[in-house]
Amino acid sequence: MFKALKALLAGLIAGTAIGILFAPKKGAETRGKIKSEMKKGGTGLSAVRETLEGIGKDLSGTCDECMEDKRVKKYTKMAKDEAKKLINKIPKKTLTKAKKTFGDAKKFTEKAVNKVENVFKK
């Protein structure tokens, strides 16, 4: 089991290193930083660390956005459920009258729009 864990860890490190070094655009910048640091006598690991920190921040931001989406969906569902409960409490007779009133209002609005359009066509 220890060998498998060791192999997994080595694979993760190698994969991360290869991904960082050969990623488009940012990989070129990272490779440049590593070369510059090594010319100054360093190991180049601080450039890799900075890149990993940036990746971590990006992932954190993405996770925050996902959590916010989940919260919005949750509250939207709660609001819909509450609205349904309230609508179900309205007497059928009142709903029927409301539908008729809205239907009449729609017809009146359509007639008004047609009259206005006719005025501007002239």
Jmol script that loads the backbone (N, CA, C; Angstrom):
load data "model"
ATOM      1  N   MET A   1       0.823  -1.195   0.000  1.00  0.00           N
ATOM      2  CA  MET A   1       0.000   0.000   0.000  1.00  0.00           C
ATOM      3  C   MET A   1       0.872   1.267   0.000  1.00  0.00           C
ATOM      4  N   PHE A   2       1.978   1.224   0.752  1.00  0.00           N
ATOM      5  CA  PHE A   2       2.867   2.379   0.809  1.00  0.00           C
ATOM      6  C   PHE A   2       3.480   2.661  -0.559  1.00  0.00           C
ATOM      7  N   LYS A   3       3.795   1.598  -1.325  1.00  0.00           N
ATOM      8  CA  LYS A   3       4.354   1.766  -2.665  1.00  0.00           C
ATOM      9  C   LYS A   3       3.348   2.439  -3.590  1.00  0.00           C
ATOM     10  N   ALA A   4       2.082   2.051  -3.479  1.00  0.00           N
ATOM     11  CA  ALA A   4       1.046   2.642  -4.323  1.00  0.00           C
ATOM     12  C   ALA A   4       0.866   4.119  -3.997  1.00  0.00           C
ATOM     13  N   LEU A   5       0.887   4.450  -2.717  1.00  0.00           N
ATOM     14  CA  LEU A   5       0.751   5.849  -2.298  1.00  0.00           C
ATOM     15  C   LEU A   5       1.943   6.667  -2.776  1.00  0.00           C
ATOM     16  N   LYS A   6       3.121   6.085  -2.667  1.00  0.00           N
ATOM     17  CA  LYS A   6       4.340   6.751  -3.123  1.00  0.00           C
ATOM     18  C   LYS A   6       4.284   6.994  -4.635  1.00  0.00           C
ATOM     19  N   ALA A   7       3.820   5.990  -5.390  1.00  0.00           N
ATOM     20  CA  ALA A   7       3.712   6.114  -6.846  1.00  0.00           C
ATOM     21  C   ALA A   7       2.668   7.163  -7.217  1.00  0.00           C
ATOM     22  N   LEU A   8       1.564   7.170  -6.500  1.00  0.00           N
ATOM     23  CA  LEU A   8       0.520   8.163  -6.749  1.00  0.00           C
ATOM     24  C   LEU A   8       1.053   9.574  -6.502  1.00  0.00           C
ATOM     25  N   LEU A   9       1.738   9.763  -5.405  1.00  0.00           N
ATOM     26  CA  LEU A   9       2.306  11.071  -5.075  1.00  0.00           C
ATOM     27  C   LEU A   9       3.320  11.506  -6.129  1.00  0.00           C
ATOM     28  N   ALA A  10       4.174  10.595  -6.555  1.00  0.00           N
ATOM     29  CA  ALA A  10       5.162  10.916  -7.592  1.00  0.00           C
ATOM     30  C   ALA A  10       4.458  11.292  -8.892  1.00  0.00           C
ATOM     31  N   GLY A  11       3.401  10.562  -9.233  1.00  0.00           N
ATOM     32  CA  GLY A  11       2.639  10.875 -10.445  1.00  0.00           C
ATOM     33  C   GLY A  11       1.979  12.239 -10.371  1.00  0.00           C
ATOM     34  N   LEU A  12       1.408  12.556  -9.216  1.00  0.00           N
ATOM     35  CA  LEU A  12       0.787  13.874  -9.043  1.00  0.00           C
ATOM     36  C   LEU A  12       1.802  14.996  -9.191  1.00  0.00           C
ATOM     37  N   ILE A  13       2.959  14.822  -8.574  1.00  0.00           N
ATOM     38  CA  ILE A  13       4.003  15.849  -8.654  1.00  0.00           C
ATOM     39  C   ILE A  13       4.496  16.006 -10.086  1.00  0.00           C
ATOM     40  N   ALA A  14       4.744  14.888 -10.750  1.00  0.00           N
ATOM     41  CA  ALA A  14       5.229  14.944 -12.133  1.00  0.00           C
ATOM     42  C   ALA A  14       4.179  15.564 -13.044  1.00  0.00           C
ATOM     43  N   GLY A  15       2.937  15.152 -12.882  1.00  0.00           N
ATOM     44  CA  GLY A  15       1.861  15.701 -13.708  1.00  0.00           C
ATOM     45  C   GLY A  15       1.686  17.188 -13.506  1.00  0.00           C
ATOM     46  N   THR A  16       1.752  17.615 -12.254  1.00  0.00           N
ATOM     47  CA  THR A  16       1.629  19.043 -11.956  1.00  0.00           C
ATOM     48  C   THR A  16       2.779  19.820 -12.574  1.00  0.00           C
ATOM     49  N   ALA A  17       3.981  19.293 -12.421  1.00  0.00           N
ATOM     50  CA  ALA A  17       5.158  19.973 -12.983  1.00  0.00           C
ATOM     51  C   ALA A  17       5.052  20.085 -14.498  1.00  0.00           C
ATOM     52  N   ILE A  18       4.669  19.000 -15.149  1.00  0.00           N
ATOM     53  CA  ILE A  18       4.548  19.022 -16.613  1.00  0.00           C
ATOM     54  C   ILE A  18       3.436  19.990 -17.030  1.00  0.00           C
ATOM     55  N   GLY A  19       2.312  19.954 -16.308  1.00  0.00           N
ATOM     56  CA  GLY A  19       1.202  20.863 -16.620  1.00  0.00           C
ATOM     57  C   GLY A  19       1.594  22.319 -16.480  1.00  0.00           C
ATOM     58  N   ILE A  20       2.345  22.626 -15.424  1.00  0.00           N
ATOM     59  CA  ILE A  20       2.772  24.007 -15.202  1.00  0.00           C
ATOM     60  C   ILE A  20       3.750  24.451 -16.283  1.00  0.00           C
ATOM     61  N   LEU A  21       4.685  23.591 -16.609  1.00  0.00           N
ATOM     62  CA  LEU A  21       5.736  23.969 -17.552  1.00  0.00           C
ATOM     63  C   LEU A  21       5.251  24.059 -18.996  1.00  0.00           C
ATOM     64  N   PHE A  22       4.249  23.289 -19.360  1.00  0.00           N
ATOM     65  CA  PHE A  22       3.831  23.256 -20.751  1.00  0.00           C
ATOM     66  C   PHE A  22       2.427  23.804 -20.997  1.00  0.00           C
ATOM     67  N   ALA A  23       1.865  24.477 -20.029  1.00  0.00           N
ATOM     68  CA  ALA A  23       0.546  25.104 -20.220  1.00  0.00           C
ATOM     69  C   ALA A  23       0.684  26.248 -21.218  1.00  0.00           C
ATOM     70  N   PRO A  24      -0.353  26.512 -22.030  1.00  0.00           N
ATOM     71  CA  PRO A  24      -0.262  27.602 -23.004  1.00  0.00           C
ATOM     72  C   PRO A  24      -0.168  28.961 -22.315  1.00  0.00           C
ATOM     73  N   LYS A  25       0.611  29.824 -22.899  1.00  0.00           N
ATOM     74  CA  LYS A  25       0.843  31.198 -22.460  1.00  0.00           C
ATOM     75  C   LYS A  25       1.446  31.262 -21.067  1.00  0.00           C
ATOM     76  N   LYS A  26       0.664  30.923 -20.034  1.00  0.00           N
ATOM     77  CA  LYS A  26       1.195  31.050 -18.688  1.00  0.00           C
ATOM     78  C   LYS A  26       2.388  30.117 -18.475  1.00  0.00           C
ATOM     79  N   GLY A  27       2.380  28.970 -19.181  1.00  0.00           N
ATOM     80  CA  GLY A  27       3.505  28.058 -19.077  1.00  0.00           C
ATOM     81  C   GLY A  27       4.790  28.707 -19.569  1.00  0.00           C
ATOM     82  N   ALA A  28       4.693  29.478 -20.652  1.00  0.00           N
ATOM     83  CA  ALA A  28       5.858  30.181 -21.189  1.00  0.00           C
ATOM     84  C   ALA A  28       6.367  31.203 -20.175  1.00  0.00           C
ATOM     85  N   GLU A  29       5.429  31.884 -19.542  1.00  0.00           N
ATOM     86  CA  GLU A  29       5.824  32.866 -18.518  1.00  0.00           C
ATOM     87  C   GLU A  29       6.507  32.163 -17.345  1.00  0.00           C
ATOM     88  N   THR A  30       5.934  31.036 -16.918  1.00  0.00           N
ATOM     89  CA  THR A  30       6.499  30.283 -15.795  1.00  0.00           C
ATOM     90  C   THR A  30       7.885  29.769 -16.139  1.00  0.00           C
ATOM     91  N   ARG A  31       8.033  29.208 -17.340  1.00  0.00           N
ATOM     92  CA  ARG A  31       9.357  28.720 -17.747  1.00  0.00           C
ATOM     93  C   ARG A  31      10.371  29.860 -17.753  1.00  0.00           C
ATOM     94  N   GLY A  32       9.940  31.038 -18.206  1.00  0.00           N
ATOM     95  CA  GLY A  32      10.835  32.204 -18.203  1.00  0.00           C
ATOM     96  C   GLY A  32      11.249  32.593 -16.790  1.00  0.00           C
ATOM     97  N   LYS A  33      10.284  32.564 -15.868  1.00  0.00           N
ATOM     98  CA  LYS A  33      10.585  32.899 -14.470  1.00  0.00           C
ATOM     99  C   LYS A  33      11.548  31.884 -13.862  1.00  0.00           C
ATOM    100  N   ILE A  34      11.317  30.605 -14.180  1.00  0.00           N
ATOM    101  CA  ILE A  34      12.201  29.560 -13.644  1.00  0.00           C
ATOM    102  C   ILE A  34      13.620  29.753 -14.167  1.00  0.00           C
ATOM    103  N   LYS A  35      13.767  29.998 -15.472  1.00  0.00           N
ATOM    104  CA  LYS A  35      15.099  30.214 -16.055  1.00  0.00           C
ATOM    105  C   LYS A  35      15.777  31.421 -15.427  1.00  0.00           C
ATOM    106  N   SER A  36      15.012  32.497 -15.255  1.00  0.00           N
ATOM    107  CA  SER A  36      15.562  33.719 -14.669  1.00  0.00           C
ATOM    108  C   SER A  36      16.035  33.463 -13.235  1.00  0.00           C
ATOM    109  N   GLU A  37      15.218  32.756 -12.482  1.00  0.00           N
ATOM    110  CA  GLU A  37      15.573  32.466 -11.096  1.00  0.00           C
ATOM    111  C   GLU A  37      16.812  31.573 -11.018  1.00  0.00           C
ATOM    112  N   MET A  38      16.898  30.588 -11.933  1.00  0.00           N
ATOM    113  CA  MET A  38      18.044  29.690 -11.923  1.00  0.00           C
ATOM    114  C   MET A  38      19.326  30.410 -12.332  1.00  0.00           C
ATOM    115  N   LYS A  39      19.216  31.406 -13.240  1.00  0.00           N
ATOM    116  CA  LYS A  39      20.395  32.184 -13.637  1.00  0.00           C
ATOM    117  C   LYS A  39      20.941  32.972 -12.457  1.00  0.00           C
ATOM    118  N   LYS A  40      20.023  33.340 -11.534  1.00  0.00           N
ATOM    119  CA  LYS A  40      20.434  34.089 -10.343  1.00  0.00           C
ATOM    120  C   LYS A  40      20.931  33.172  -9.229  1.00  0.00           C
ATOM    121  N   GLY A  41      20.955  31.858  -9.501  1.00  0.00           N
ATOM    122  CA  GLY A  41      21.470  30.914  -8.515  1.00  0.00           C
ATOM    123  C   GLY A  41      20.386  30.232  -7.702  1.00  0.00           C
ATOM    124  N   GLY A  42      19.139  30.460  -8.019  1.00  0.00           N
ATOM    125  CA  GLY A  42      18.033  29.830  -7.291  1.00  0.00           C
ATOM    126  C   GLY A  42      17.658  28.488  -7.886  1.00  0.00           C
ATOM    127  N   THR A  43      16.642  27.886  -7.314  1.00  0.00           N
ATOM    128  CA  THR A  43      16.194  26.565  -7.768  1.00  0.00           C
ATOM    129  C   THR A  43      15.067  26.648  -8.788  1.00  0.00           C
ATOM    130  N   GLY A  44      14.368  27.754  -8.837  1.00  0.00           N
ATOM    131  CA  GLY A  44      13.241  27.897  -9.742  1.00  0.00           C
ATOM    132  C   GLY A  44      11.922  27.488  -9.109  1.00  0.00           C
ATOM    133  N   LEU A  45      12.002  27.000  -7.887  1.00  0.00           N
ATOM    134  CA  LEU A  45      10.794  26.516  -7.234  1.00  0.00           C
ATOM    135  C   LEU A  45       9.847  27.642  -6.799  1.00  0.00           C
ATOM    136  N   SER A  46      10.382  28.830  -6.575  1.00  0.00           N
ATOM    137  CA  SER A  46       9.481  29.916  -6.162  1.00  0.00           C
ATOM    138  C   SER A  46       8.549  30.304  -7.311  1.00  0.00           C
ATOM    139  N   ALA A  47       9.029  30.202  -8.537  1.00  0.00           N
ATOM    140  CA  ALA A  47       8.168  30.472  -9.694  1.00  0.00           C
ATOM    141  C   ALA A  47       7.072  29.419  -9.798  1.00  0.00           C
ATOM    142  N   VAL A  48       7.427  28.168  -9.530  1.00  0.00           N
ATOM    143  CA  VAL A  48       6.436  27.094  -9.543  1.00  0.00           C
ATOM    144  C   VAL A  48       5.429  27.318  -8.409  1.00  0.00           C
ATOM    145  N   ARG A  49       5.923  27.704  -7.242  1.00  0.00           N
ATOM    146  CA  ARG A  49       5.050  27.968  -6.086  1.00  0.00           C
ATOM    147  C   ARG A  49       4.066  29.085  -6.418  1.00  0.00           C
ATOM    148  N   GLU A  50       4.549  30.163  -7.029  1.00  0.00           N
ATOM    149  CA  GLU A  50       3.667  31.277  -7.409  1.00  0.00           C
ATOM    150  C   GLU A  50       2.578  30.811  -8.373  1.00  0.00           C
ATOM    151  N   THR A  51       2.968  29.968  -9.328  1.00  0.00           N
ATOM    152  CA  THR A  51       2.001  29.457 -10.295  1.00  0.00           C
ATOM    153  C   THR A  51       0.959  28.589  -9.603  1.00  0.00           C
ATOM    154  N   LEU A  52       1.416  27.717  -8.704  1.00  0.00           N
ATOM    155  CA  LEU A  52       0.479  26.864  -7.969  1.00  0.00           C
ATOM    156  C   LEU A  52      -0.460  27.697  -7.095  1.00  0.00           C
ATOM    157  N   GLU A  53       0.071  28.759  -6.493  1.00  0.00           N
ATOM    158  CA  GLU A  53      -0.790  29.640  -5.693  1.00  0.00           C
ATOM    159  C   GLU A  53      -1.847  30.294  -6.574  1.00  0.00           C
ATOM    160  N   GLY A  54      -1.447  30.699  -7.766  1.00  0.00           N
ATOM    161  CA  GLY A  54      -2.406  31.297  -8.704  1.00  0.00           C
ATOM    162  C   GLY A  54      -3.486  30.313  -9.106  1.00  0.00           C
ATOM    163  N   ILE A  55      -3.080  29.077  -9.370  1.00  0.00           N
ATOM    164  CA  ILE A  55      -4.049  28.035  -9.715  1.00  0.00           C
ATOM    165  C   ILE A  55      -5.010  27.820  -8.549  1.00  0.00           C
ATOM    166  N   GLY A  56      -4.461  27.796  -7.334  1.00  0.00           N
ATOM    167  CA  GLY A  56      -5.291  27.624  -6.139  1.00  0.00           C
ATOM    168  C   GLY A  56      -6.311  28.740  -5.986  1.00  0.00           C
ATOM    169  N   LYS A  57      -5.876  29.970  -6.245  1.00  0.00           N
ATOM    170  CA  LYS A  57      -6.799  31.106  -6.152  1.00  0.00           C
ATOM    171  C   LYS A  57      -7.898  31.012  -7.207  1.00  0.00           C
ATOM    172  N   ASP A  58      -7.521  30.615  -8.420  1.00  0.00           N
ATOM    173  CA  ASP A  58      -8.518  30.450  -9.488  1.00  0.00           C
ATOM    174  C   ASP A  58      -9.545  29.392  -9.109  1.00  0.00           C
ATOM    175  N   LEU A  59      -9.051  28.259  -8.591  1.00  0.00           N
ATOM    176  CA  LEU A  59      -9.958  27.185  -8.186  1.00  0.00           C
ATOM    177  C   LEU A  59     -10.865  27.635  -7.047  1.00  0.00           C
ATOM    178  N   SER A  60     -10.292  28.384  -6.120  1.00  0.00           N
ATOM    179  CA  SER A  60     -11.082  28.887  -4.996  1.00  0.00           C
ATOM    180  C   SER A  60     -12.200  29.805  -5.489  1.00  0.00           C
ATOM    181  N   GLY A  61     -11.870  30.687  -6.441  1.00  0.00           N
ATOM    182  CA  GLY A  61     -12.882  31.579  -7.006  1.00  0.00           C
ATOM    183  C   GLY A  61     -13.973  30.803  -7.713  1.00  0.00           C
ATOM    184  N   THR A  62     -13.569  29.771  -8.443  1.00  0.00           N
ATOM    185  CA  THR A  62     -14.550  28.938  -9.142  1.00  0.00           C
ATOM    186  C   THR A  62     -15.457  28.231  -8.148  1.00  0.00           C
ATOM    187  N   CYS A  63     -14.882  27.725  -7.060  1.00  0.00           N
ATOM    188  CA  CYS A  63     -15.685  27.061  -6.030  1.00  0.00           C
ATOM    189  C   CYS A  63     -16.663  28.046  -5.388  1.00  0.00           C
ATOM    190  N   ASP A  64     -16.203  29.283  -5.142  1.00  0.00           N
ATOM    191  CA  ASP A  64     -17.084  30.302  -4.570  1.00  0.00           C
ATOM    192  C   ASP A  64     -18.269  30.562  -5.496  1.00  0.00           C
ATOM    193  N   GLU A  65     -17.999  30.643  -6.810  1.00  0.00           N
ATOM    194  CA  GLU A  65     -19.072  30.872  -7.777  1.00  0.00           C
ATOM    195  C   GLU A  65     -20.057  29.711  -7.779  1.00  0.00           C
ATOM    196  N   CYS A  66     -19.542  28.481  -7.690  1.00  0.00           N
ATOM    197  CA  CYS A  66     -20.417  27.312  -7.659  1.00  0.00           C
ATOM    198  C   CYS A  66     -21.307  27.334  -6.422  1.00  0.00           C
ATOM    199  N   MET A  67     -20.723  27.674  -5.288  1.00  0.00           N
ATOM    200  CA  MET A  67     -21.499  27.719  -4.052  1.00  0.00           C
ATOM    201  C   MET A  67     -22.568  28.807  -4.133  1.00  0.00           C
ATOM    202  N   GLU A  68     -22.221  29.937  -4.724  1.00  0.00           N
ATOM    203  CA  GLU A  68     -23.189  31.024  -4.867  1.00  0.00           C
ATOM    204  C   GLU A  68     -24.339  30.578  -5.768  1.00  0.00           C
ATOM    205  N   ASP A  69     -24.022  29.868  -6.856  1.00  0.00           N
ATOM    206  CA  ASP A  69     -25.069  29.342  -7.739  1.00  0.00           C
ATOM    207  C   ASP A  69     -25.998  28.403  -6.982  1.00  0.00           C
ATOM    208  N   LYS A  70     -25.424  27.549  -6.134  1.00  0.00           N
ATOM    209  CA  LYS A  70     -26.239  26.614  -5.360  1.00  0.00           C
ATOM    210  C   LYS A  70     -27.149  27.371  -4.399  1.00  0.00           C
ATOM    211  N   ARG A  71     -26.624  28.428  -3.770  1.00  0.00           N
ATOM    212  CA  ARG A  71     -27.446  29.223  -2.848  1.00  0.00           C
ATOM    213  C   ARG A  71     -28.587  29.896  -3.589  1.00  0.00           C
ATOM    214  N   VAL A  72     -28.296  30.457  -4.743  1.00  0.00           N
ATOM    215  CA  VAL A  72     -29.333  31.130  -5.528  1.00  0.00           C
ATOM    216  C   VAL A  72     -30.419  30.128  -5.911  1.00  0.00           C
ATOM    217  N   LYS A  73     -30.015  28.957  -6.372  1.00  0.00           N
ATOM    218  CA  LYS A  73     -30.990  27.928  -6.748  1.00  0.00           C
ATOM    219  C   LYS A  73     -31.834  27.520  -5.544  1.00  0.00           C
ATOM    220  N   LYS A  74     -31.173  27.387  -4.396  1.00  0.00           N
ATOM    221  CA  LYS A  74     -31.887  26.984  -3.178  1.00  0.00           C
ATOM    222  C   LYS A  74     -32.948  28.024  -2.816  1.00  0.00           C
ATOM    223  N   TYR A  75     -32.551  29.300  -2.802  1.00  0.00           N
ATOM    224  CA  TYR A  75     -33.499  30.348  -2.415  1.00  0.00           C
ATOM    225  C   TYR A  75     -34.584  30.542  -3.471  1.00  0.00           C
ATOM    226  N   THR A  76     -34.241  30.337  -4.734  1.00  0.00           N
ATOM    227  CA  THR A  76     -35.245  30.434  -5.788  1.00  0.00           C
ATOM    228  C   THR A  76     -36.290  29.343  -5.610  1.00  0.00           C
ATOM    229  N   LYS A  77     -35.829  28.134  -5.314  1.00  0.00           N
ATOM    230  CA  LYS A  77     -36.761  27.027  -5.090  1.00  0.00           C
ATOM    231  C   LYS A  77     -37.635  27.320  -3.881  1.00  0.00           C
ATOM    232  N   MET A  78     -37.036  27.840  -2.812  1.00  0.00           N
ATOM    233  CA  MET A  78     -37.819  28.166  -1.613  1.00  0.00           C
ATOM    234  C   MET A  78     -38.886  29.209  -1.941  1.00  0.00           C
ATOM    235  N   ALA A  79     -38.510  30.216  -2.725  1.00  0.00           N
ATOM    236  CA  ALA A  79     -39.468  31.270  -3.094  1.00  0.00           C
ATOM    237  C   ALA A  79     -40.598  30.695  -3.942  1.00  0.00           C
ATOM    238  N   LYS A  80     -40.277  29.814  -4.888  1.00  0.00           N
ATOM    239  CA  LYS A  80     -41.308  29.186  -5.718  1.00  0.00           C
ATOM    240  C   LYS A  80     -42.259  28.362  -4.864  1.00  0.00           C
ATOM    241  N   ASP A  81     -41.699  27.605  -3.931  1.00  0.00           N
ATOM    242  CA  ASP A  81     -42.530  26.774  -3.060  1.00  0.00           C
ATOM    243  C   ASP A  81     -43.476  27.631  -2.223  1.00  0.00           C
ATOM    244  N   GLU A  82     -42.962  28.731  -1.686  1.00  0.00           N
ATOM    245  CA  GLU A  82     -43.802  29.634  -0.886  1.00  0.00           C
ATOM    246  C   GLU A  82     -44.891  30.273  -1.744  1.00  0.00           C
ATOM    247  N   ALA A  83     -44.528  30.661  -2.968  1.00  0.00           N
ATOM    248  CA  ALA A  83     -45.515  31.256  -3.869  1.00  0.00           C
ATOM    249  C   ALA A  83     -46.629  30.255  -4.174  1.00  0.00           C
ATOM    250  N   LYS A  84     -46.259  28.992  -4.414  1.00  0.00           N
ATOM    251  CA  LYS A  84     -47.268  27.961  -4.679  1.00  0.00           C
ATOM    252  C   LYS A  84     -48.204  27.807  -3.484  1.00  0.00           C
ATOM    253  N   LYS A  85     -47.627  27.807  -2.272  1.00  0.00           N
ATOM    254  CA  LYS A  85     -48.462  27.685  -1.063  1.00  0.00           C
ATOM    255  C   LYS A  85     -49.453  28.835  -0.973  1.00  0.00           C
ATOM    256  N   LEU A  86     -48.963  30.046  -1.241  1.00  0.00           N
ATOM    257  CA  LEU A  86     -49.846  31.214  -1.167  1.00  0.00           C
ATOM    258  C   LEU A  86     -50.940  31.161  -2.236  1.00  0.00           C
ATOM    259  N   ILE A  87     -50.568  30.761  -3.440  1.00  0.00           N
ATOM    260  CA  ILE A  87     -51.558  30.665  -4.526  1.00  0.00           C
ATOM    261  C   ILE A  87     -52.619  29.627  -4.182  1.00  0.00           C
ATOM    262  N   ASN A  88     -52.197  28.522  -3.594  1.00  0.00           N
ATOM    263  CA  ASN A  88     -53.154  27.480  -3.224  1.00  0.00           C
ATOM    264  C   ASN A  88     -54.135  27.940  -2.149  1.00  0.00           C
ATOM    265  N   LYS A  89     -53.765  28.969  -1.385  1.00  0.00           N
ATOM    266  CA  LYS A  89     -54.655  29.495  -0.349  1.00  0.00           C
ATOM    267  C   LYS A  89     -55.700  30.462  -0.919  1.00  0.00           C
ATOM    268  N   ILE A  90     -55.465  30.933  -2.143  1.00  0.00           N
ATOM    269  CA  ILE A  90     -56.414  31.876  -2.754  1.00  0.00           C
ATOM    270  C   ILE A  90     -57.652  31.097  -3.201  1.00  0.00           C
ATOM    271  N   PRO A  91     -58.849  31.591  -2.849  1.00  0.00           N
ATOM    272  CA  PRO A  91     -60.072  30.889  -3.266  1.00  0.00           C
ATOM    273  C   PRO A  91     -60.180  30.824  -4.786  1.00  0.00           C
ATOM    274  N   LYS A  92     -60.741  29.725  -5.290  1.00  0.00           N
ATOM    275  CA  LYS A  92     -60.882  29.502  -6.740  1.00  0.00           C
ATOM    276  C   LYS A  92     -61.660  30.634  -7.407  1.00  0.00           C
ATOM    277  N   LYS A  93     -62.701  31.123  -6.728  1.00  0.00           N
ATOM    278  CA  LYS A  93     -63.527  32.191  -7.284  1.00  0.00           C
ATOM    279  C   LYS A  93     -62.681  33.444  -7.533  1.00  0.00           C
ATOM    280  N   THR A  94     -61.793  33.750  -6.594  1.00  0.00           N
ATOM    281  CA  THR A  94     -60.922  34.923  -6.730  1.00  0.00           C
ATOM    282  C   THR A  94     -59.947  34.730  -7.886  1.00  0.00           C
ATOM    283  N   LEU A  95     -59.395  33.537  -8.023  1.00  0.00           N
ATOM    284  CA  LEU A  95     -58.475  33.254  -9.134  1.00  0.00           C
ATOM    285  C   LEU A  95     -59.177  33.406 -10.479  1.00  0.00           C
ATOM    286  N   THR A  96     -60.400  32.917 -10.551  1.00  0.00           N
ATOM    287  CA  THR A  96     -61.166  33.019 -11.796  1.00  0.00           C
ATOM    288  C   THR A  96     -61.383  34.489 -12.164  1.00  0.00           C
ATOM    289  N   LYS A  97     -61.750  35.303 -11.175  1.00  0.00           N
ATOM    290  CA  LYS A  97     -61.963  36.734 -11.419  1.00  0.00           C
ATOM    291  C   LYS A  97     -60.661  37.403 -11.843  1.00  0.00           C
ATOM    292  N   ALA A  98     -59.558  37.021 -11.188  1.00  0.00           N
ATOM    293  CA  ALA A  98     -58.264  37.616 -11.509  1.00  0.00           C
ATOM    294  C   ALA A  98     -57.859  37.279 -12.940  1.00  0.00           C
ATOM    295  N   LYS A  99     -58.051  36.026 -13.342  1.00  0.00           N
ATOM    296  CA  LYS A  99     -57.718  35.615 -14.710  1.00  0.00           C
ATOM    297  C   LYS A  99     -58.535  36.400 -15.730  1.00  0.00           C
ATOM    298  N   LYS A 100     -59.827  36.589 -15.433  1.00  0.00           N
ATOM    299  CA  LYS A 100     -60.686  37.353 -16.344  1.00  0.00           C
ATOM    300  C   LYS A 100     -60.208  38.801 -16.424  1.00  0.00           C
ATOM    301  N   THR A 101     -59.872  39.375 -15.269  1.00  0.00           N
ATOM    302  CA  THR A 101     -59.407  40.764 -15.239  1.00  0.00           C
ATOM    303  C   THR A 101     -58.114  40.922 -16.034  1.00  0.00           C
ATOM    304  N   PHE A 102     -57.179  39.985 -15.845  1.00  0.00           N
ATOM    305  CA  PHE A 102     -55.916  40.054 -16.597  1.00  0.00           C
ATOM    306  C   PHE A 102     -56.166  39.860 -18.087  1.00  0.00           C
ATOM    307  N   GLY A 103     -57.086  38.978 -18.426  1.00  0.00           N
ATOM    308  CA  GLY A 103     -57.427  38.770 -19.838  1.00  0.00           C
ATOM    309  C   GLY A 103     -58.009  40.031 -20.453  1.00  0.00           C
ATOM    310  N   ASP A 104     -58.916  40.691 -19.700  1.00  0.00           N
ATOM    311  CA  ASP A 104     -59.498  41.953 -20.177  1.00  0.00           C
ATOM    312  C   ASP A 104     -58.419  43.022 -20.330  1.00  0.00           C
ATOM    313  N   ALA A 105     -57.504  43.087 -19.362  1.00  0.00           N
ATOM    314  CA  ALA A 105     -56.431  44.078 -19.417  1.00  0.00           C
ATOM    315  C   ALA A 105     -55.536  43.837 -20.624  1.00  0.00           C
ATOM    316  N   LYS A 106     -55.259  42.586 -20.920  1.00  0.00           N
ATOM    317  CA  LYS A 106     -54.423  42.237 -22.080  1.00  0.00           C
ATOM    318  C   LYS A 106     -55.102  42.694 -23.374  1.00  0.00           C
ATOM    319  N   LYS A 107     -56.397  42.408 -23.499  1.00  0.00           N
ATOM    320  CA  LYS A 107     -57.140  42.816 -24.704  1.00  0.00           C
ATOM    321  C   LYS A 107     -57.142  44.337 -24.848  1.00  0.00           C
ATOM    322  N   PHE A 108     -57.383  45.037 -23.736  1.00  0.00           N
ATOM    323  CA  PHE A 108     -57.405  46.502 -23.756  1.00  0.00           C
ATOM    324  C   PHE A 108     -56.042  47.045 -24.181  1.00  0.00           C
ATOM    325  N   THR A 109     -54.970  46.465 -23.641  1.00  0.00           N
ATOM    326  CA  THR A 109     -53.612  46.910 -23.976  1.00  0.00           C
ATOM    327  C   THR A 109     -53.319  46.684 -25.450  1.00  0.00           C
ATOM    328  N   GLU A 110     -53.716  45.527 -25.967  1.00  0.00           N
ATOM    329  CA  GLU A 110     -53.497  45.239 -27.389  1.00  0.00           C
ATOM    330  C   GLU A 110     -54.236  46.234 -28.275  1.00  0.00           C
ATOM    331  N   LYS A 111     -55.471  46.584 -27.914  1.00  0.00           N
ATOM    332  CA  LYS A 111     -56.234  47.572 -28.683  1.00  0.00           C
ATOM    333  C   LYS A 111     -55.538  48.924 -28.635  1.00  0.00           C
ATOM    334  N   ALA A 112     -55.051  49.311 -27.459  1.00  0.00           N
ATOM    335  CA  ALA A 112     -54.379  50.600 -27.314  1.00  0.00           C
ATOM    336  C   ALA A 112     -53.101  50.638 -28.157  1.00  0.00           C
ATOM    337  N   VAL A 113     -52.346  49.564 -28.138  1.00  0.00           N
ATOM    338  CA  VAL A 113     -51.109  49.496 -28.928  1.00  0.00           C
ATOM    339  C   VAL A 113     -51.444  49.613 -30.408  1.00  0.00           C
ATOM    340  N   ASN A 114     -52.474  48.922 -30.861  1.00  0.00           N
ATOM    341  CA  ASN A 114     -52.876  49.000 -32.274  1.00  0.00           C
ATOM    342  C   ASN A 114     -53.258  50.425 -32.658  1.00  0.00           C
ATOM    343  N   LYS A 115     -53.999  51.119 -31.798  1.00  0.00           N
ATOM    344  CA  LYS A 115     -54.398  52.503 -32.086  1.00  0.00           C
ATOM    345  C   LYS A 115     -53.179  53.409 -32.193  1.00  0.00           C
ATOM    346  N   VAL A 116     -52.229  53.230 -31.263  1.00  0.00           N
ATOM    347  CA  VAL A 116     -51.005  54.054 -31.287  1.00  0.00           C
ATOM    348  C   VAL A 116     -50.209  53.770 -32.558  1.00  0.00           C
ATOM    349  N   GLU A 117     -50.080  52.495 -32.909  1.00  0.00           N
ATOM    350  CA  GLU A 117     -49.355  52.136 -34.132  1.00  0.00           C
ATOM    351  C   GLU A 117     -50.021  52.759 -35.372  1.00  0.00           C
ATOM    352  N   ASN A 118     -51.343  52.765 -35.401  1.00  0.00           N
ATOM    353  CA  ASN A 118     -52.076  53.363 -36.531  1.00  0.00           C
ATOM    354  C   ASN A 118     -51.839  54.866 -36.632  1.00  0.00           C
ATOM    355  N   VAL A 119     -51.721  55.522 -35.487  1.00  0.00           N
ATOM    356  CA  VAL A 119     -51.469  56.970 -35.471  1.00  0.00           C
ATOM    357  C   VAL A 119     -50.094  57.256 -36.066  1.00  0.00           C
ATOM    358  N   PHE A 120     -49.095  56.440 -35.707  1.00  0.00           N
ATOM    359  CA  PHE A 120     -47.730  56.688 -36.198  1.00  0.00           C
ATOM    360  C   PHE A 120     -47.535  56.244 -37.641  1.00  0.00           C
ATOM    361  N   LYS A 121     -48.395  55.387 -38.131  1.00  0.00           N
ATOM    362  CA  LYS A 121     -48.286  54.956 -39.536  1.00  0.00           C
ATOM    363  C   LYS A 121     -48.711  56.070 -40.484  1.00  0.00           C
ATOM    364  N   LYS A 122     -49.571  56.958 -39.998  1.00  0.00           N
ATOM    365  CA  LYS A 122     -50.104  58.033 -40.858  1.00  0.00           C
ATOM    366  C   LYS A 122     -49.101  59.116 -41.071  1.00  0.00           C
TER     367      LYS A 122
END
end "model"
wireframe off; spacefill off
backbone 0.3
color backbone group
